[in-house]
Amino acid sequence: MLWASLAINVVVLIPICAGLLADAKWSVDIYGARSPGRQILLAIYAAILLLSAGLLLVRDERIALGLLLAQIVYKVFTPFTVGTLRHPVVLSNLAIAAFHSVTAFLLLGR
C-alpha cells in the first residue's frame, strides 16, 4: 500500500506540475490564472512529488507516514476552503485522501 500511495502521488503530480509550469489551458481552467497563490501551490505539489519519488527509492515508513498524514489533512480541508464538492481538485483530493488513509492506517497498525 505504501508503494501504491507514493506512486499515486508521482503519477498524479507529474502532469499537474507540468501543466502549472507550462500554464496549460486546463491548468488555468482548474487552478485559475498564474498568481503568487498558484505558484505557492506548485511549490507544495513539487515538494510532495519529489519526496514521494525519493521515498519510492529509499523507503522510510516514518517519513512517508508524515507525508501521507499531511496530505490527508490538507486534502480533507479542501472542500471547506473551496466551498464546494463539485470542483475537480476537491473530488480528486478526497479520493486520494481516502486511499492514503488506508495506507496510513496500515502503517500505524504495525
Secondary structure, DSSP 8 states (H G I E B T S, - for coil): -HHHHHHHHHHHHHHHHHHHHHT-HHHHHHH-SS-HHHHHHHHHHHHHHHHHHHHHHS--HHHHHHHHHHHHHHHHHHHHHH--S-SHHHHHHHHHHHHHHHHHHHHHT-
